[in-house]
Every structure is written in structure tokens, then in C-alpha cells.
Amino acid sequence: MTSLYKLLSIILSELQVKVIPVTEGQTVTLMCSSSCPLTEKPAAYIWYKNREFLYEDWSPWYQELLSSEEAVTYSCAVKGYEDLRAPEVSVDSITETCFSVTYAKGRMCSSQQTSVDESCSITYPREIHIQRTPAEHRGFIRLTCNSSCFLTDPLISFVWYENRKPTLKEGKQIQVPSSHPDSLSCAIKGLEDVRSADVCGGDSCWSLNYVHSRICALQGSSVNISSKYSHPDYVQIQSKCWYKVKRNAEEEAEQLTEDADHVEYDDSMKNQHILRLKKLKRDDSAEYRFTFTTENEEVNQSDFPGVTLIVTELRVKMSPSAVVTEGQRVTLTCSTSCPLTDNTNYIWYLNSRPLTPRENQNKHLILDPVSREDAGSYSCAVKTNKDISSAPKTLTVQSITGTWTPAAAGVSAALLGLILLTVCWWRRKKSNSHKPSRHETLDDSHLYDEISPQPAEQDHHYPRLNSSEDEMDHLYSTIPPFEPTV
């Protein structure tokens, strides 16, 4: 067990928070990953915000898209190994072309960083592309890894790929023969997730690009996973197919066959192939790779990442809790295991009835201050998939005056009854003092003597009462006031 823990410690010591730009607005997404592949599926990933526990989930993908917040840091860990957290990351700024990140550990920036214990900041481009220009030598072309983000940071270095496989070529520019038969692409070292599209050195070559490298989709919905490819003109394509790659690297990739209920292929467009998955299930979360077969051999693309699909359900989360007191601020969140697109519109329901559009367009529903009328069963859905909604969750709102318990109610009733009985008895006695007594009006004094309580009995059962109002006030003042039990 000790040796296994040491092995896991080595692997998890490489745990890092990857910051990846997305196409939706000026935002980025976060991934909890390790440069060394995990030998088994983690029980859960734990996310921290400003070093405080935020949430845990089975998905390594942070659940929301992020804008820049300099004072906010994020970190992650694998459940069961919380002491092996990834170095903290903050997103300092995001523009249309660049984004800046500060890492708590210098090793995250570059191998050129002298101290791995000091923090470092680096500016990355949101996208990169390859520019082709003639080279000084005849028969050669120059390929430049370029970006609209002006890159002057000395910490940035570049990596190149040939037929989607890493090469030993480095530097922002390389030269290749103009008749180069293979596809070439580039990326920034440390940010390999942002890779240029494949380009051909010559007029025709093998290339493969995916329209989206990461997709977050709702459970029960359908999704299209698209690839674009090219090949030499003299090559004939025999077949095209998709593979589902399991999370565990030891398992073999599963070739997907068409199934009208779940898997469809769309090959209607030239040099583009689409995998359509319908009625998504949680088990469909995986990596998907496209490949094709020629007359001579299968063009294997398994050495390079494909498209990562995460299938998420909708859940309602309530903060600070599902049981609150009226007057508090309550935030309801339509939560997912991965971030849906930035322009997603949400629908909120209270007791199965949709709330007014003015209140329910955001994934966060804020009740401030909450009242007892807000109590009930809440659920949420995405506007484009109204039939796919979260499970309902009940919000309980307690009265600010507290709750009467049965015991407190019984004591209060008994005390109130005693007070009323005493007042009625006193008023009857006072009224009788101005009227003829019963034994004076009727000649049955012996009967009255039999049914009237004797003075000794009165002292035994009731407090002695006088007709003085001041003394009556004194009686009320001796009765302790009622205080409800909260």
C-alpha cells in the first residue's frame, strides 16, 4: 500500500489546472489534469476557490466558464488525495486575442523558469495558425506559428507536429520542402490544447482537424462531433469510422457501428465526416477519434487527442442551504458537470410552473430577500431542451418569528385558561356584591349553604381575590409573560 501511495503521489504531483480559451465570448475553461495518465478513474475531482473547498464532481472539467478575476485563485485535487493539490492558478485578463495566467509554481510556465517555487505569469494567444511564405532556399517554404496576440514573452516556446505526431522541430519558424507530403501543425509548449489546424507542405497531404476539441452536452440530448480531413489526390478512401476511447488507457478503443437509435454517420459533405450521437447517456462521456482506411492501410490517428465529450445532467443547488429563514439571501444554481455555452438561456420552475422570463434567464436564480411565498419545489431546464430538466429540489423558508412547538402551545393554553377563569370569577364576585344575595331573595339559605364553597376550600383551590382594581393589576404583574419557543 505504501509503494502504491508513493506511485500515486508521483503521478498526482504533476496535477495541474489547465487554462484553455473557448470561442464563447471572452472566457476560458479549466481542466484538472496530470501530465502522467491516471491508472484508474478517480472517484471525484475536488475544486478549490481561494484555497477554500468549492465542490466535487466526477468530471475533471470545471463546471462554469470563467472571466478574468485577478484576486481569485483556483486549484484542484483528486478525492482521497486532497493533500496533493495542483498549484493555484489565477486568470488575470482576457481580451479578444490573448489571455494572461499567473501560476503559483514556476514549473507551469516553462522549463526556462529558474525557480519552480516562485509564481510566474504568462500571456497566451487564444488561437494560433500557420502562415506559409517562400523560403530563401529554392524548393523550400517557411512555416510560421503565428497569432493575432503579439507574443514577446521569452518563456513561450513552440512545438511542431507532423501527421499529428510530435516532432523534434522547435521554434516559431521552420522550413520544409515545398513537396513535403505530410501535414504540419504547431502549438505552444505547455498549452498543447490550443493547436493550429493542419496544413500541407505541398499541394496535397494527409490532414485531420476537429471542429471542436471539447463538447459539453446534456444527458438525453443529441450531439454532432465533426471532423475535417484531406488526403492526396491519388489515394482512394475505402472506409471511414469513429472510435470511442475509454478513460482507462489499458482498455482498447471501441469501434462505433451505426445504430438508428443511438449512433449515426453523416458523410454527405466533401472532406467532412460527422458522428451523431442521440439520446446521450452518462456512459457516452469519452474521447472520440476519427480514422479512415485506404486501399493499402488504415491511417491511424490514435496517437493524437480527438474530441472529448462530457455528458452532464442538470442539478439544482441551493446556497447557503435548502432550509433558510425569511429575509435571507438565497442563490439557486442550475448546476452541470461541465460548462455549457456562454449564451445558454435557462428556465426556472417553481412547483412545476415557469417563473416569469425576467427572472429566469440566468443559471443563477437569486431570492433576496427570500420570503415564505418563495418556498416550494424548484427545477431548471435549458431553453433549447425544455423536455430535459433537473430533478426538483425543495426550498423550505422558516418564519422569522420562530415556530411554536406542541409543548409550548400546551403550556400557553393552560396559562391562558387559568387567567380567563380567574378574571371571570372576580367579575362575578364583584357583580354579586351589588345585588341581593341568593339566600336573601329565596328562602332556601340552607340549600345555598350546601353548594357554596367554604372559605377554607377557597383558600385551598384559588388565590384570594379582592375587588380592588389596583390589587387586580398586581395579580397580572405576578404572572410571567409568555415567550414562544423557537
Backbone torsions as a table, in degrees:
resi	resn	phi	psi	omega
1	MET	NA	-39.2	-180.0
2	THR	-62.9	-44.4	-179.7
3	SER	-66.0	-36.2	177.7
4	LEU	-65.0	-41.6	179.2
5	TYR	-64.0	-39.2	178.6
6	LYS	-64.1	-39.4	178.8
7	LEU	-63.8	-45.2	178.4
8	LEU	-64.4	-36.1	178.8
9	SER	-62.2	-39.2	178.6
10	ILE	-65.3	-44.0	-179.2
11	ILE	-65.5	-46.7	-176.0
12	LEU	-75.2	-16.2	175.3
13	SER	-67.1	-17.5	176.3
14	GLU	-92.2	6.5	-179.6
15	LEU	-63.3	136.7	-179.6
16	GLN	-146.8	157.3	173.5
17	VAL	-95.6	111.2	177.7
18	LYS	-85.1	132.2	176.2
19	VAL	-105.2	118.5	-172.3
20	ILE	-126.3	127.2	178.2
21	PRO	-71.0	153.2	177.4
22	VAL	-126.5	168.8	-176.0
23	THR	-84.7	-16.2	-176.7
24	GLU	-83.0	98.8	176.1
25	GLY	65.1	-167.5	179.1
26	GLN	-91.3	73.4	-177.7
27	THR	-136.3	166.6	174.5
28	VAL	-133.2	167.5	175.3
29	THR	-124.4	158.0	-178.5
30	LEU	-117.1	143.0	174.7
31	MET	-130.8	138.5	174.5
32	CYS	-96.9	113.2	-174.0
33	SER	-146.3	167.8	179.3
34	SER	-128.6	143.1	177.4
35	SER	-68.2	-23.0	174.0
36	CYS	-99.7	128.9	-177.5
37	PRO	-65.6	137.6	177.5
38	LEU	-71.6	138.3	-176.3
39	THR	-75.2	-20.0	178.4
40	GLU	-146.1	161.9	-179.2
41	LYS	-69.0	124.4	179.4
42	PRO	-63.9	149.4	177.4
43	ALA	-62.7	-38.2	178.2
44	ALA	-171.0	159.0	171.9
45	TYR	-104.7	140.0	-179.6
46	ILE	-113.0	132.6	179.6
47	TRP	-109.9	143.0	179.8
48	TYR	-124.8	140.6	176.0
49	LYS	-123.5	121.7	-174.8
50	ASN	52.1	41.7	176.0
51	ARG	70.1	3.9	178.1
52	GLU	-103.3	143.3	178.4
53	PHE	-56.3	132.1	-179.7
54	LEU	-109.1	-57.0	176.8
55	TYR	-169.7	169.0	174.1
56	GLU	-131.3	149.0	-176.8
57	ASP	-159.6	159.9	-179.1
58	TRP	-72.4	-21.6	-176.2
59	SER	-86.8	137.9	175.9
60	PRO	-78.1	-4.9	-177.3
61	TRP	-89.9	125.9	178.6
62	TYR	-61.8	141.2	-165.8
63	GLN	-75.3	-11.1	-179.3
64	GLU	-133.7	153.4	170.3
65	LEU	-77.0	145.7	-173.3
66	LEU	-117.4	142.5	167.7
67	SER	-98.0	176.6	-176.8
68	SER	-75.6	135.4	175.3
69	GLU	-148.5	101.8	-173.1
70	GLU	-62.7	-36.0	-173.5
71	ALA	-85.7	1.6	-175.1
72	VAL	-109.3	129.6	178.5
73	THR	-116.0	151.9	179.3
74	TYR	-128.4	145.7	175.5
75	SER	-148.5	166.9	-179.8
76	CYS	-145.1	164.2	177.6
77	ALA	-153.9	164.3	174.1
78	VAL	-93.6	133.5	-177.6
79	LYS	-58.8	134.4	-175.9
80	GLY	97.7	-16.6	179.4
81	TYR	-133.1	48.6	-175.3
82	GLU	-64.2	-21.3	179.8
83	ASP	-76.6	-8.4	179.6
84	LEU	-107.3	62.4	-177.6
85	ARG	-76.5	152.9	173.1
86	ALA	-71.4	150.7	175.1
87	PRO	-56.5	145.8	-177.8
88	GLU	-70.0	149.2	-178.7
89	VAL	-132.5	140.2	171.6
90	SER	-128.6	141.8	178.0
91	VAL	-97.8	108.0	-171.5
92	ASP	-81.3	-41.8	-178.9
93	SER	-156.7	152.0	176.8
94	ILE	-138.4	125.1	174.5
95	THR	-118.8	-174.7	179.4
96	GLU	-67.2	-23.1	-175.2
97	THR	-117.1	-25.5	-173.7
98	CYS	-134.2	164.8	167.8
99	PHE	-146.9	144.2	-177.0
100	SER	-112.8	136.8	-176.9
101	VAL	-129.4	140.4	173.2
102	THR	-113.9	126.5	178.9
103	TYR	-104.8	141.6	178.9
104	ALA	-71.3	-24.9	179.4
105	LYS	-117.6	131.9	-175.9
106	GLY	-65.4	-24.1	-177.2
107	ARG	-63.5	-17.8	-179.2
108	MET	-74.5	-20.9	-177.1
109	CYS	-81.8	-59.3	-176.1
110	SER	-167.1	158.4	175.6
111	SER	-68.2	-13.9	178.9
112	GLN	-77.8	-12.9	179.7
113	GLN	-66.1	130.2	-174.5
114	THR	-74.2	-39.5	-177.4
115	SER	-116.8	124.9	-179.1
116	VAL	-83.2	-9.4	-178.0
117	ASP	-93.7	-14.6	179.7
118	GLU	-90.4	150.6	178.1
119	SER	-73.6	158.4	178.9
120	CYS	-148.5	153.3	178.9
121	SER	-121.5	147.4	-179.1
122	ILE	-149.1	146.7	178.3
123	THR	-108.4	126.4	-178.1
124	TYR	-112.0	154.0	171.5
125	PRO	-81.4	150.8	177.6
126	ARG	-79.0	-21.7	175.1
127	GLU	-154.9	154.2	177.0
128	ILE	-134.4	156.8	179.3
129	HIS	-147.3	165.7	-179.3
130	ILE	-104.3	129.6	177.5
131	GLN	-105.2	129.4	-179.6
132	ARG	-101.6	128.7	176.9
133	THR	-140.4	155.9	177.5
134	PRO	-65.2	144.9	178.6
135	ALA	-94.7	169.1	179.5
136	GLU	-66.0	-34.6	-178.7
137	HIS	-86.6	136.1	-179.2
138	ARG	-65.8	139.4	-179.5
139	GLY	85.0	4.8	178.2
140	PHE	-121.2	156.8	173.4
141	ILE	-127.0	152.5	178.4
142	ARG	-103.1	130.8	176.3
143	LEU	-111.0	126.0	-178.4
144	THR	-117.5	126.5	175.9
145	CYS	-80.2	107.6	-168.6
146	ASN	-124.0	167.3	-179.5
147	SER	-157.7	156.0	174.5
148	SER	-75.7	-11.6	173.9
149	CYS	-85.2	123.8	-176.7
150	PHE	-72.6	106.6	-173.4
151	LEU	-95.7	110.8	175.9
152	THR	-124.7	1.8	-175.9
153	ASP	-69.1	123.2	-178.2
154	PRO	-68.5	-14.3	-179.7
155	LEU	-77.5	-15.1	-176.0
156	ILE	-82.1	130.9	172.9
157	SER	-132.3	163.1	-171.5
158	PHE	-119.2	150.3	174.1
159	VAL	-124.3	149.9	-178.0
160	TRP	-120.4	151.5	-179.9
161	TYR	-126.8	141.8	176.8
162	GLU	-123.0	120.9	-172.0
163	ASN	52.4	40.2	175.8
164	ARG	67.5	16.8	176.7
165	LYS	-116.8	139.0	-178.0
166	PRO	-59.5	143.8	177.0
167	THR	-120.0	178.3	177.5
168	LEU	-88.2	-1.8	-179.7
169	LYS	-69.9	134.3	177.1
170	GLU	-135.4	166.1	179.9
171	GLY	105.8	159.3	-178.5
172	LYS	-69.2	-28.8	-179.0
173	GLN	-125.2	144.8	172.3
174	ILE	-137.4	161.6	176.4
175	GLN	-120.9	135.6	179.5
176	VAL	-135.8	157.7	176.2
177	PRO	-61.7	144.0	-179.5
178	SER	-65.6	-16.1	177.3
179	SER	-100.7	18.8	-178.1
180	HIS	-58.8	124.0	-171.2
181	PRO	-84.1	-10.4	-173.2
182	ASP	-104.6	158.2	177.4
183	SER	-80.2	151.9	-179.4
184	LEU	-131.9	145.3	176.0
185	SER	-148.7	165.9	-178.2
186	CYS	-140.2	163.1	178.0
187	ALA	-153.7	166.7	175.2
188	ILE	-89.5	132.1	-179.6
189	LYS	-61.9	129.1	-176.2
190	GLY	93.5	-13.5	177.2
191	LEU	-134.4	49.8	-176.0
192	GLU	-65.1	-16.0	178.4
193	ASP	-67.3	-23.8	176.0
194	VAL	-99.4	96.0	-174.5
195	ARG	-119.8	147.3	178.4
196	SER	-71.1	163.7	172.9
197	ALA	-71.3	153.9	176.3
198	ASP	-65.7	138.9	173.1
199	VAL	-128.4	159.6	179.8
200	CYS	-100.5	137.9	174.8
201	GLY	-68.9	-39.8	178.1
202	GLY	-103.5	-154.8	-178.0
203	ASP	-79.3	-23.2	-176.2
204	SER	-151.8	136.0	-179.8
205	CYS	-159.5	177.2	173.6
206	TRP	-79.5	133.8	173.5
207	SER	-150.9	152.6	179.1
208	LEU	-149.9	125.1	177.6
209	ASN	-133.8	146.4	176.0
210	TYR	-104.7	138.8	-178.5
211	VAL	-63.2	-42.8	176.1
212	HIS	-131.7	135.0	179.3
213	SER	-88.6	-19.0	177.9
214	ARG	-138.3	136.5	-179.5
215	ILE	-134.6	131.6	174.1
216	CYS	-112.0	122.2	-173.9
217	ALA	-133.4	152.7	-178.0
218	LEU	-81.8	141.6	175.0
219	GLN	-60.3	130.3	-179.1
220	GLY	95.3	-12.1	-179.4
221	SER	-92.5	-174.7	176.0
222	SER	-118.2	155.7	-178.1
223	VAL	-145.5	145.7	174.9
224	ASN	-107.6	128.7	175.9
225	ILE	-113.2	115.0	-169.3
226	SER	-111.3	142.6	174.0
227	SER	-127.5	146.2	174.0
228	LYS	-121.9	136.9	-173.5
229	TYR	-143.8	164.5	172.5
230	SER	-143.8	162.6	180.0
231	HIS	-155.0	160.3	178.6
232	PRO	-58.2	147.8	-175.7
233	ASP	-63.1	-30.2	-175.8
234	TYR	-79.9	-4.8	-177.1
235	VAL	-94.3	137.4	175.7
236	GLN	-105.6	127.0	178.5
237	ILE	-84.8	126.9	-179.1
238	GLN	-91.4	-43.1	-178.1
239	SER	-153.5	158.8	178.3
240	LYS	-134.6	140.7	179.8
241	CYS	-155.0	168.1	178.3
242	TRP	-117.6	148.9	177.0
243	TYR	-120.3	142.1	173.5
244	LYS	-101.9	118.0	-176.5
245	VAL	-97.1	123.7	-179.0
246	LYS	-70.8	158.8	178.1
247	ARG	-65.8	-37.1	179.9
248	ASN	-79.3	118.4	-174.7
249	ALA	-62.8	-20.6	-177.6
250	GLU	-75.6	-19.9	-179.8
251	GLU	-82.5	147.7	178.5
252	GLU	-77.6	152.1	177.1
253	ALA	-68.8	144.6	-178.8
254	GLU	-99.6	122.1	176.7
255	GLN	-76.4	130.8	-176.5
256	LEU	-91.0	127.9	175.7
257	THR	-106.7	149.5	-175.7
258	GLU	-65.5	138.0	179.4
259	ASP	-144.6	120.2	-173.5
260	ALA	-57.2	-28.0	-177.5
261	ASP	-84.8	-20.9	-172.0
262	HIS	-138.1	-41.7	-173.9
263	VAL	-121.8	127.9	175.9
264	GLU	-133.2	146.3	173.6
265	TYR	-108.7	138.9	175.6
266	ASP	-123.0	109.6	-177.1
267	ASP	-118.2	29.8	-173.2
268	SER	-81.6	-16.2	-178.2
269	MET	-106.3	144.1	-178.0
270	LYS	-67.7	134.5	177.7
271	ASN	55.2	30.0	175.2
272	GLN	-145.7	136.6	-179.7
273	HIS	-133.3	134.9	-175.0
274	ILE	-120.4	131.4	171.2
275	LEU	-100.2	122.0	179.1
276	ARG	-111.0	119.7	177.1
277	LEU	-107.3	128.3	-176.9
278	LYS	-114.1	156.0	178.4
279	LYS	50.3	57.4	-173.7
280	LEU	-58.1	140.0	175.6
281	LYS	-118.1	163.4	179.6
282	ARG	-57.1	-33.9	-177.8
283	ASP	-69.6	-12.6	178.4
284	ASP	-77.3	-8.3	176.4
285	SER	-65.0	116.1	-176.0
286	ALA	-174.0	-174.4	174.3
287	GLU	-106.4	138.0	-176.6
288	TYR	-120.8	131.7	-177.3
289	ARG	-128.2	140.8	-179.7
290	PHE	-99.5	144.3	176.1
291	THR	-148.5	158.7	177.3
292	PHE	-138.7	159.0	-175.7
293	THR	-117.0	134.6	177.3
294	THR	-100.7	-174.8	178.6
295	GLU	-64.3	-30.9	-174.1
296	ASN	-99.4	-38.6	-175.1
297	GLU	-158.8	168.7	175.1
298	GLU	-88.3	130.4	176.3
299	VAL	-81.4	105.7	-172.2
300	ASN	-87.2	122.5	179.5
301	GLN	-113.0	20.2	-173.6
302	SER	-75.7	-10.7	-178.7
303	ASP	-84.9	-4.8	-178.0
304	PHE	-126.0	141.9	-177.1
305	PRO	-57.0	146.0	176.5
306	GLY	-102.8	-126.3	-178.8
307	VAL	-111.1	125.5	177.8
308	THR	-91.1	122.8	177.9
309	LEU	-112.5	127.2	172.9
310	ILE	-116.6	124.9	178.4
311	VAL	-100.2	123.4	-174.6
312	THR	-121.8	152.6	170.7
313	GLU	-102.1	167.6	175.4
314	LEU	-97.2	136.6	177.8
315	ARG	-135.6	144.9	176.1
316	VAL	-96.9	122.6	175.4
317	LYS	-113.2	141.5	-178.0
318	MET	-121.6	131.9	179.6
319	SER	-129.2	131.1	13.0
320	PRO	-80.6	-20.9	177.9
321	SER	-166.3	177.8	179.3
322	ALA	-86.3	-6.6	176.2
323	VAL	-123.4	113.2	-175.7
324	VAL	-132.3	173.0	177.7
325	THR	-108.1	140.7	-178.8
326	GLU	-54.9	141.0	-177.3
327	GLY	101.7	-18.3	178.9
328	GLN	-75.7	167.1	172.2
329	ARG	-97.8	125.2	-177.9
330	VAL	-122.4	131.7	177.7
331	THR	-114.3	122.3	175.3
332	LEU	-103.8	132.2	-177.8
333	THR	-121.7	131.3	173.0
334	CYS	-85.7	93.2	-167.3
335	SER	-91.1	148.8	176.6
336	THR	-134.3	168.3	178.3
337	SER	-86.8	-8.4	177.2
338	CYS	-152.3	160.9	-175.4
339	PRO	-79.8	125.7	170.3
340	LEU	-76.4	172.0	-176.1
341	THR	-60.5	155.8	-173.2
342	ASP	-66.3	-24.1	-177.3
343	ASN	-99.0	22.1	179.7
344	THR	-71.3	131.3	174.6
345	ASN	-101.3	137.6	-176.4
346	TYR	-112.5	154.1	175.3
347	ILE	-120.4	130.6	178.1
348	TRP	-108.3	141.1	179.1
349	TYR	-122.3	138.2	173.1
350	LEU	-119.5	117.3	-176.2
351	ASN	53.5	44.5	176.1
352	SER	72.0	5.1	178.7
353	ARG	-109.2	132.5	-178.8
354	PRO	-66.4	139.8	174.0
355	LEU	-75.5	164.7	-177.1
356	THR	-62.9	146.1	-177.1
357	PRO	-55.1	-31.2	-178.1
358	ARG	-62.7	-26.7	-173.1
359	GLU	-100.2	-12.4	-163.7
360	ASN	-127.3	29.2	-179.8
361	GLN	-87.3	-17.4	-173.2
362	ASN	-101.5	158.8	177.6
363	LYS	-73.8	-12.3	176.8
364	HIS	-110.3	125.5	176.5
365	LEU	-110.9	117.5	-174.9
366	ILE	-107.6	127.3	176.2
367	LEU	-111.3	104.7	-174.6
368	ASP	-145.6	106.9	-2.0
369	PRO	-85.0	151.8	178.8
370	VAL	-78.4	142.9	178.0
371	SER	-123.6	171.1	-178.9
372	ARG	-65.7	-22.9	177.5
373	GLU	-70.3	-18.5	179.5
374	ASP	-82.1	-10.1	-178.9
375	ALA	-66.6	144.9	178.1
376	GLY	152.7	-166.7	-176.6
377	SER	-99.5	121.1	-177.4
378	TYR	-109.4	143.2	171.9
379	SER	-145.9	165.8	-177.7
380	CYS	-140.1	160.0	177.7
381	ALA	-150.2	164.6	174.6
382	VAL	-93.9	136.7	-171.9
383	LYS	-57.5	-35.3	-178.7
384	THR	-79.2	-11.4	179.0
385	ASN	-134.8	65.4	-174.0
386	LYS	-62.2	-26.4	-178.2
387	ASP	-77.4	-11.2	179.1
388	ILE	-106.0	104.4	-176.4
389	SER	-127.0	165.7	179.0
390	SER	-76.5	164.8	170.0
391	ALA	-69.8	144.9	-179.4
392	PRO	-70.0	149.6	176.2
393	LYS	-135.3	136.6	-173.0
394	THR	-91.8	132.6	172.9
395	LEU	-103.8	122.3	178.2
396	THR	-105.4	126.3	-179.9
397	VAL	-115.5	116.1	-180.0
398	GLN	-88.5	150.0	177.7
399	SER	-68.6	143.8	-179.2
400	ILE	-71.5	-19.6	179.5
401	THR	-82.9	-5.0	177.0
402	GLY	94.8	175.8	-177.5
403	THR	-117.6	133.7	176.2
404	TRP	-82.5	127.8	177.6
405	THR	-87.5	158.4	178.0
406	PRO	-56.0	-36.9	-179.2
407	ALA	-66.0	-43.6	179.3
408	ALA	-65.0	-37.2	179.1
409	ALA	-65.4	-39.0	179.5
410	GLY	-65.1	-45.0	179.0
411	VAL	-63.3	-41.4	-178.9
412	SER	-64.3	-42.5	-179.8
413	ALA	-63.6	-41.7	-179.8
414	ALA	-65.0	-42.7	-179.8
415	LEU	-66.1	-42.0	178.7
416	LEU	-64.6	-39.5	178.1
417	GLY	-62.8	-40.7	179.5
418	LEU	-64.2	-40.5	179.6
419	ILE	-64.5	-44.9	-179.7
420	LEU	-64.3	-40.7	-180.0
421	LEU	-63.8	-40.6	-179.9
422	THR	-65.9	-43.9	179.5
423	VAL	-63.5	-44.2	179.7
424	CYS	-62.0	-41.3	-178.9
425	TRP	-65.1	-40.4	-179.9
426	TRP	-66.2	-42.0	-179.5
427	ARG	-66.3	-35.4	178.7
428	ARG	-67.2	-39.7	180.0
429	LYS	-66.8	-40.5	179.7
430	LYS	-66.3	-39.5	179.1
431	SER	-65.8	-37.9	-177.9
432	ASN	-69.8	-21.5	-179.3
433	SER	-70.6	-15.7	179.4
434	HIS	-105.0	6.1	-179.2
435	LYS	-123.7	157.6	176.0
436	PRO	-62.5	139.5	178.7
437	SER	-70.1	159.3	-176.7
438	ARG	-59.5	-40.9	-176.9
439	HIS	-75.1	-11.6	175.0
440	GLU	-84.6	-31.6	-178.4
441	THR	-87.3	-25.7	-177.8
442	LEU	-121.9	143.3	179.5
443	ASP	-88.8	58.7	179.8
444	ASP	-140.7	42.0	-178.5
445	SER	-59.5	-27.8	179.2
446	HIS	-69.0	-33.5	177.7
447	LEU	-69.4	-44.9	179.4
448	TYR	-60.2	-39.5	178.8
449	ASP	-62.9	-28.9	-177.8
450	GLU	-76.4	-34.8	-175.3
451	ILE	-95.9	-13.9	-179.3
452	SER	-80.5	136.8	178.2
453	PRO	-68.9	144.7	178.7
454	GLN	-79.9	156.0	-179.8
455	PRO	-53.8	-37.4	179.6
456	ALA	-64.5	-37.4	179.4
457	GLU	-68.5	-36.8	178.5
458	GLN	-63.1	-43.8	179.7
459	ASP	-64.0	-27.1	-177.0
460	HIS	-78.6	-37.4	-173.2
461	HIS	-99.3	-29.5	-173.9
462	TYR	-132.5	157.1	172.8
463	PRO	-70.6	149.4	-179.9
464	ARG	-71.5	127.9	-177.5
465	LEU	-112.7	141.4	173.8
466	ASN	-117.5	162.8	-176.9
467	SER	-83.2	-1.5	-180.0
468	SER	-71.4	128.8	-179.4
469	GLU	-68.3	-32.9	178.1
470	ASP	-63.2	-40.3	179.2
471	GLU	-70.2	-29.1	176.2
472	MET	-66.6	-41.4	175.9
473	ASP	-60.6	-37.8	178.1
474	HIS	-62.4	-35.5	178.6
475	LEU	-63.2	-45.2	179.9
476	TYR	-62.2	-37.0	-177.0
477	SER	-68.3	-20.8	-179.8
478	THR	-85.0	-9.0	179.6
479	ILE	-87.8	120.6	-176.9
480	PRO	-63.4	143.0	-179.2
481	PRO	-69.6	152.1	179.1
482	PHE	-81.5	131.7	176.5
483	GLU	-122.3	117.2	-178.8
484	PRO	-65.5	147.4	177.1
485	THR	-88.3	127.1	-179.0
486	VAL	-89.8	NA	NA
